[in-house]
Amino acid sequence: MTASSGRLAEMDEREEDKVKLSEKELEIVKILEKDARTPLDMLAKMVGLPVAETEALVKKLEEAKVIVQYTALVDWRKVDGHEGVTAMIDVKVTPKRGVGFDEVAERIYRFPEVTSVYLMSGAYDLSVVIEGRSMSEIAQFVSEKLSTLDSVISTTTHFILKKYKHDGIVFGQGDQDRRIVVSP
């Protein structure tokens, strides 16, 4: 079995875990994904349902783990004293027989420095997002923890220098008018 056919088998297994959403449930999920602070009464109006029914649907979506968590998107550059560094690490691994990439992905996501792990197509198998206090701290994580895992063949680390847009939100624009001045 090749690595790509192993990935397809992993994806097919998870098809049975999917939840079929009604049109209203899908509307609710999309609204809350954009703004988790949308008040329940406003959410109900937006989807055209009574508040009680909307509340029941949201609870159902939470129990089914379709809605996993409500979070805030923070612009850490504006927080005095927060000088963190974020890196994206491409990881090439050898999948294990019977579990594919899941076992090594689980070992990686258990590190507290790791914020996200994704199975990818292309030259690398996993993409790991990590946060640290400095570039050297991230380099130390890669050399001492990540690259020493049995299944890891190679890594490529990309440091994020500037965030322009994240989860649909543009950063750093402020109230600045970016139009080009044209004079006759």
C-alpha positions, 0 to 999 in steps of 0.5 A: 500500500502506498502512502497516498492510498493509505491516506485515502483509506484513512479519509474513507474510514472517517466518512461514517463519523460525519453528521448530516446537517439540515439547511438551518443547522448549516446556516447556524454553523456558518454564522457562529464560525464567523462570529461566535459572539452572535447573540442567540436572539439575533441568531434566531432572527438570522435563520428564521427560527424561534429562539428556543428552537435555535438554542436547541439546534446549537446545543445539538451541534455542540453535543455532536462536536460539530461546534467544538469550541468558541474562541477569540481571535487576538492580535498579539502584536498589540499586547505589550510584552508579548513577543511570540514567534509562530512557525509552520513546520513541514514534516515528512514521516514514515506511516506505521502499518495499521495506523497510517499517520495517526500515531505520529500525528498524535505524538506531535500534537501532544507537545504543548508548543504545538497549536495545530497539526494537519495531514497534507498532500504534496511533498510533506505529510504533516504540517505542524504549527508551533508557537514559541518565545523565540526562533531559537526556542522553536529550533530547539523544539525541532531538533530535540523533540520533533526530529528525534521521533522515530517516524520523522524523516525530515522537516522544513521550518518556516517562520511567520514574519508578518500576519496579513489575514487570519480566519478571514480577518485582515490584520494591521489595516486599522482605519487607514485609507489605502486608496491611491490618491488620483489628481486630475 
